[in-house]
Amino acid sequence: MLRNAAATRSPLTSKSPLTSRSTGAAANDLITACSVRLPRQPPPPDPPRSPALSLAFSGGGFRATLTALGILRFLAQAGLLPQVRYVSSVSGGSVANSLFACHYEELEKREFAPEALDELVVRPFVERISTKSLTWTLARNLWRTASPHISRTDLLAEQFDHWFLGRRELESLSPSCRFVFNAASFTSGVRFGFERDRVGDWVVGQVSTAGTGIRVAQAAAASAAVPGFFAPFTLRGVDFPCANGQAIKLLDGGAYDNSGLEAVDDLPQTLLIGVNAGGLFHTGSAYGRIPILRDLSRANSLLYRQSTALRARDMVDRFQAWEQAVRAGQEPPSWGRQGVLFGLATTFGPDHIAPEWADRDEHPEWRIELAEYKTSFDRFPLEICHRLVQRGWWLTGAALTRFHPEVLAGASLPVWVDL
């Protein structure tokens, strides 16, 4: 896993690590770090040129998937896709991550050409979700959940395999890039990560994926298991060193960190590109008509907004610390970072768009429409698909040319090509 655990402490007790003093638990029942660690894996190989890039794709259903594909499309056109070494994702962003991961070797053979990305990843995905509804496909198979061994989230994983991923296993992914699929652990209360070589978290511990048969589709489905719509994903047949026999149940990673930033926040040697394609928060008191449901939904939205805002604010502070040190000719602090963060509704004023990017059509009339488009795995109109991909593409170009033009030095600045 990419996150350093806290100082080593005793393994979990037999009680759930979610128990706390507020529920009458004793102090020694509080969440503790697993003392059993897998050896730290070597980082991916250095990219052909600097800097190495890390990507963070947020949740937000297929809206987030398409936006993330727009980022990948910009990087491919700019010749930067070979420099991507880490991809962290949540929910809808994990669909884009899984598509990139499962086609990585083919893209590598074709030198990460933009035509290859369109042919292998972007166009097949857009064609599928603009002609069929994953939501209705799942609904037609709900009868299968009468079996105690199949949940709605298992059905989602099966459909991801059928539509996109072909039963690819985690351990078969390329070691040249580290793909991290983030879920929220209902068992431990922390971020649970799926990677090529390991799965787990810092509370229940980590295990090697070798021989487990865990599929990329299962990682993506666990990352996207929105509470209420999908049952918690149960990771069966894997024994974690500090779980004490507890079943590992996983929810949508957005319940813990919808930005996907935690898994890549300790990589100062990379330049981070992060996108928040989650839903927008609306002010006002109207939030449904049923009091209890209304208030719970509003409180949930407030907590989501707080967590994403705090993570974004922390990362921007780290960006600024790095930039200030470089401008002053000083060594950047160890906690500083290079990178950009943006959301679907992000605006760039005329004075904040680099002159070389100013002639690329932003289509500001799409901004709020796309940011507010439904968070779902339903069918998306073809025009909306194209617009979301283009929006992710444009925002990436606007952010990099404004804040990190050195990354694009010597490259031909991309021009939008219709899908």
C-alpha positions in Angstrom: 0.0 0.0 0.0 1.1 3.5 -0.6 0.1 4.9 2.8 2.5 4.6 5.7 0.8 3.1 8.8 1.1 4.7 12.2 3.6 3.5 14.7 3.4 -0.3 15.2 0.9 -1.2 17.9 -0.9 -4.3 19.0 -3.2 -6.3 16.7 -7.0 -5.9 16.8 -8.9 -7.3 19.7 -11.8 -9.7 19.1 -14.2 -6.7 19.0 -14.8 -4.6 16.0 -12.2 -1.8 15.5 -15.1 0.6 14.9 -16.1 0.4 18.6 -15.1 3.5 20.6 -15.5 5.1 24.0 -18.6 6.8 22.8 -20.4 3.4 22.5 -19.1 2.3 25.9 -16.0 0.3 24.7 -12.9 0.2 26.8 -9.8 2.1 25.7 -8.0 -1.0 24.5 -10.8 -1.7 22.0 -10.1 1.4 20.0 -8.7 1.1 16.5 -5.1 0.0 16.4 -2.5 -0.6 13.7 -1.7 -4.1 12.6 1.8 -5.1 13.7 2.3 -7.6 10.8 3.6 -5.8 7.7 4.4 -7.0 4.2 7.8 -5.8 3.0 7.6 -2.5 1.2 7.6 -3.0 -2.6 10.0 -1.2 -4.8 8.5 1.8 -6.7 7.7 1.5 -10.3 10.6 2.1 -12.7 11.5 5.6 -13.5 9.6 7.1 -16.5 11.5 7.9 -19.8 11.7 11.5 -18.7 10.9 13.6 -15.6 8.7 14.2 -13.8 6.9 11.0 -13.0 3.1 11.7 -12.8 0.6 10.5 -10.3 -3.1 10.7 -10.9 -6.1 10.8 -8.5 -9.5 10.1 -10.0 -12.5 10.9 -7.7 -15.9 9.2 -7.5 -19.0 10.4 -9.3 -20.4 7.5 -11.3 -19.8 7.4 -15.1 -19.6 11.2 -15.0 -16.3 10.8 -13.1 -15.2 8.0 -15.4 -15.6 10.1 -18.5 -13.8 13.1 -16.9 -10.9 10.9 -16.0 -10.7 9.5 -19.5 -10.4 13.1 -20.7 -7.4 13.5 -18.5 -5.8 10.4 -19.9 -6.6 11.6 -23.4 -4.8 14.9 -22.9 -1.8 13.2 -21.4 -1.6 10.8 -24.4 -1.8 13.7 -26.9 0.8 15.6 -25.0 3.2 12.6 -24.9 2.9 12.4 -21.1 1.1 9.1 -20.7 4.3 7.1 -20.5 5.3 9.2 -17.4 2.3 8.1 -15.3 3.5 5.9 -12.5 0.7 6.0 -10.0 -3.1 6.1 -10.4 -5.3 6.2 -7.3 -9.1 6.1 -7.7 -12.5 5.9 -6.1 -15.8 4.7 -7.4 -16.5 6.0 -10.9 -12.9 7.0 -11.2 -11.9 3.4 -10.5 -13.7 2.4 -13.7 -11.3 4.7 -15.7 -8.4 3.4 -13.6 -9.3 -0.3 -14.3 -9.7 0.4 -18.1 -6.3 2.0 -18.2 -4.7 -0.8 -16.0 -6.2 -3.6 -18.1 -5.0 -2.1 -21.4 -1.7 -0.8 -20.1 0.6 -3.4 -21.8 -1.2 -2.9 -25.1 -0.9 0.8 -24.8 2.8 0.5 -23.9 3.5 -1.7 -27.0 1.9 1.1 -29.1 4.0 3.7 -27.4 1.0 5.2 -25.6 -0.2 6.8 -28.8 -3.4 8.8 -28.5 -5.0 6.7 -31.3 -4.3 3.6 -29.3 -5.9 5.1 -26.1 -9.0 6.0 -28.2 -9.2 2.6 -29.9 -8.6 0.5 -26.8 -10.1 2.5 -24.0 -12.1 5.6 -24.7 -14.3 4.8 -27.7 -15.3 1.3 -26.5 -16.4 2.7 -23.2 -18.3 5.6 -24.6 -20.1 3.3 -27.2 -21.1 0.8 -24.4 -22.5 3.3 -21.9 -24.2 5.4 -24.5 -26.2 2.5 -25.9 -26.8 0.3 -22.8 -27.7 1.0 -19.2 -25.6 -0.8 -16.6 -28.3 0.1 -13.9 -31.0 -1.7 -15.8 -28.7 -4.6 -16.7 -28.1 -5.1 -12.9 -31.8 -4.7 -12.2 -32.7 -7.5 -14.6 -30.3 -9.8 -12.6 -31.4 -8.9 -9.1 -33.2 -12.3 -8.8 -29.7 -13.9 -8.5 -29.1 -12.1 -5.2 -31.6 -14.6 -3.6 -28.5 -16.7 -3.3 -26.5 -15.9 0.0 -23.3 -16.1 -2.1 -24.2 -13.3 -4.5 -24.7 -9.7 -3.6 -25.6 -6.7 -5.8 -22.0 -5.7 -5.7 -20.9 -9.1 -6.9 -23.3 -8.6 -9.8 -21.6 -5.2 -10.5 -18.2 -6.9 -10.6 -19.5 -9.5 -13.0 -20.9 -6.9 -15.3 -17.7 -4.9 -15.2 -15.9 -8.0 -16.3 -18.5 -8.7 -19.0 -18.5 -5.2 -20.4 -15.0 -4.0 -19.9 -12.4 -6.0 -18.0 -12.5 -9.7 -19.2 -11.8 -11.2 -15.7 -8.4 -9.7 -15.5 -6.7 -10.5 -12.1 -4.9 -7.9 -10.0 -1.7 -9.8 -9.8 -1.5 -9.9 -13.6 -1.3 -6.1 -14.0 1.9 -4.4 -15.2 4.4 -3.5 -12.5 5.4 -0.4 -14.5 2.6 1.6 -13.0 1.0 1.3 -9.6 -2.8 1.2 -9.9 -4.6 1.7 -6.5 -8.3 1.1 -6.2 -9.7 2.5 -3.0 -12.6 1.3 -0.9 -13.8 2.2 2.5 -13.6 -0.6 5.0 -16.8 -1.2 7.0 -14.7 -3.6 9.1 -11.8 -1.3 10.1 -13.1 2.2 9.4 -10.2 3.2 7.2 -9.2 3.2 3.5 -8.8 -0.3 2.1 -6.6 -0.5 -1.0 -6.4 -3.0 -3.9 -3.1 -3.1 -5.8 -1.3 -5.5 -8.1 0.8 -7.1 -5.4 -1.2 -6.6 -2.2 -4.6 -5.8 -0.7 -5.6 -4.6 2.7 -5.3 -1.7 5.1 -3.2 -0.6 8.1 -5.7 -2.0 10.6 -6.5 -5.5 9.4 -3.1 -5.8 7.7 -2.1 -6.6 4.1 -1.8 -9.8 2.2 -0.2 -10.7 -1.1 -2.5 -11.0 -4.1 -0.5 -14.0 -5.4 -2.8 -17.0 -5.9 -5.9 -15.2 -4.5 -7.6 -14.8 -7.8 -8.9 -11.3 -6.9 -10.0 -9.6 -10.0 -9.7 -6.0 -11.1 -13.5 -5.9 -11.5 -13.9 -6.9 -7.9 -11.6 -4.0 -6.8 -13.5 -1.6 -9.0 -16.9 -2.8 -7.7 -15.8 -2.6 -4.1 -14.6 0.9 -4.7 -18.0 1.8 -6.3 -20.3 0.1 -3.8 -22.5 3.1 -3.0 -24.3 2.5 0.4 -28.0 1.9 -0.2 -27.7 1.0 -3.8 -25.1 -1.8 -3.3 -24.5 -4.1 -0.5 -21.1 -4.1 1.2 -18.6 -6.1 -0.9 -17.4 -9.1 1.1 -13.8 -10.2 0.3 -14.0 -14.0 0.7 -11.2 -16.5 0.9 -8.5 -14.1 2.1 -7.2 -14.2 5.7 -5.8 -10.9 7.0 -3.2 -11.1 9.8 -5.0 -8.7 12.2 -8.7 -9.3 11.3 -9.1 -12.0 13.9 -11.5 -13.9 11.7 -13.7 -11.0 11.0 -15.3 -10.8 7.5 -13.8 -7.9 5.4 -16.7 -5.8 4.2 -16.1 -2.9 1.9 -18.1 0.1 0.7 -17.7 2.9 -1.8 -14.3 4.5 -1.3 -16.0 7.9 -1.5 -17.4 7.3 2.0 -13.8 7.7 3.3 -12.0 9.8 0.7 -13.9 10.7 -2.5 -10.8 12.5 -3.8 -8.6 9.4 -3.9 -5.7 11.6 -2.6 -4.7 9.7 0.5 -3.1 6.8 -1.4 -0.8 9.2 -3.3 -0.2 12.0 -0.8 3.2 10.7 0.3 4.8 10.7 -3.2 6.8 14.0 -3.3 8.9 12.8 -6.3 5.9 12.9 -8.6 3.7 15.6 -10.1 0.1 15.0 -9.0 -2.9 15.6 -11.3 -6.1 15.3 -9.3 -9.7 15.8 -10.3 -12.9 16.0 -8.3 -15.8 15.0 -10.4 -18.1 14.4 -7.5 -21.6 16.0 -7.1 -22.0 19.6 -6.3 -23.2 20.9 -2.9 -26.2 23.3 -3.1 -26.9 25.8 -0.4 -30.3 26.3 1.1 -32.6 24.3 3.4 -34.7 22.4 0.9 -33.3 18.9 0.7 -36.3 16.5 0.3 -39.7 16.3 2.1 -39.3 13.4 4.5 -37.7 15.0 7.6 -35.5 12.1 8.8 -34.3 11.1 5.3 -33.9 14.8 4.4 -31.8 15.6 7.5 -29.6 12.5 7.2 -29.0 13.1 3.5 -28.1 16.7 4.3 -25.7 15.7 7.1 -24.1 13.2 4.8 -23.6 15.8 2.1 -22.1 18.2 4.7 -19.6 15.5 5.9 -18.7 14.7 2.3 -18.1 18.4 1.5 -16.0 18.9 4.7 -13.7 15.9 4.0 -13.1 16.8 0.3 -12.6 20.4 1.1 -10.1 19.6 3.9 -8.1 17.2 1.7 -8.1 19.7 -1.2 -7.0 22.6 1.1 -4.2 20.6 2.6 -2.9 19.6 -0.8 -3.1 23.1 -2.2 -1.1 24.3 0.8 1.5 21.7 0.0 1.6 22.8 -3.7 2.1 26.4 -2.6 4.9 25.5 -0.2 6.8 23.7 -3.0 6.3 26.6 -5.4 7.4 29.2 -2.9 10.6 27.3 -2.1 11.5 26.8 -5.8 10.9 30.6 -6.5 13.2 31.4 -3.6 15.9 29.1 -4.8 15.5 26.9 -1.8 15.0 23.1 -1.3 11.3 22.4 -1.1 10.1 21.0 2.2 9.7 17.2 2.5 6.0 17.6 2.9 5.6 19.9 -0.2 4.1 18.6 -3.4 4.0 19.5 -7.1 0.7 19.3 -8.9 -2.7 20.6 -9.8 -6.2 19.9 -8.5 -9.4 20.9 -10.2 -13.1 20.0 -10.4 -15.7 19.8 -13.1 -17.0 23.2 -12.0 -13.6 24.8 -11.8 -13.3 28.2 -13.6 -10.3 29.9 -15.0 -10.6 33.6 -15.4 -9.1 35.3 -18.5 -6.0 36.3 -16.5 -5.4 32.7 -15.4 -5.5 30.9 -18.7 -2.0 30.6 -20.3 -1.9 32.5 -23.7 -1.0 29.3 -25.5 -4.1 27.6 -24.2 -6.5 30.5 -24.7 -7.6 29.5 -28.1 -8.8 26.0 -27.0 -12.6 26.0 -26.7 -13.6 25.8 -23.0 -17.4 25.7 -23.7 -18.2 27.5 -20.4 -21.9 26.9 -21.1 -21.4 23.2 -20.4 -19.7 23.8 -17.0 -22.6 23.6 -14.6 -24.6 21.2 -16.7 -21.8 18.7 -16.7 -20.9 19.2 -13.0 -24.6 18.6 -12.1 -25.2 15.7 -14.4 -26.4 12.6 -12.7 -24.2 10.4 -10.5 -25.1 7.0 -11.8 -24.2 3.9 -13.9 -27.2 4.5 -16.1 -27.0 5.1 -19.9 -25.4 8.4 -20.8 -26.4 10.2 -24.0 -23.5 10.2 -26.6 -23.3 14.0 -26.6 -22.9 14.1 -22.8 -20.2 11.5 -23.0 -18.2 13.5 -25.5 -18.6 16.7 -23.5 -17.4 15.1 -20.3 -14.4 13.7 -21.9 -13.6 17.1 -23.5 -14.2 18.9 -20.2 -11.6 16.6 -18.5 -9.2 17.2 -21.4 -9.6 21.0 -21.4 -9.3 21.3 -17.6 -6.0 19.3 -17.6 -4.6 21.5 -20.3 -5.7 24.7 -18.6 -4.2 23.6 -15.2 -0.9 22.4 -16.5 -0.2 25.3 -18.9 -1.1 27.7 -16.1 0.8 26.1 -13.1 3.3 23.7 -14.6 4.2 24.7 -18.2 7.6 23.1 -17.7 6.0 19.7 -17.9 4.8 20.4 -21.4 8.1 21.9 -22.6 9.2 20.5 -25.9 5.8 18.9 -26.6 3.2 19.9 -29.1 0.3 21.3 -27.2 -2.8 19.1 -27.8 -5.7 20.2 -30.0 -9.1 18.6 -29.4 -9.9 15.8 -31.8 -13.5 14.6 -31.8 -14.0 11.0 -30.7 
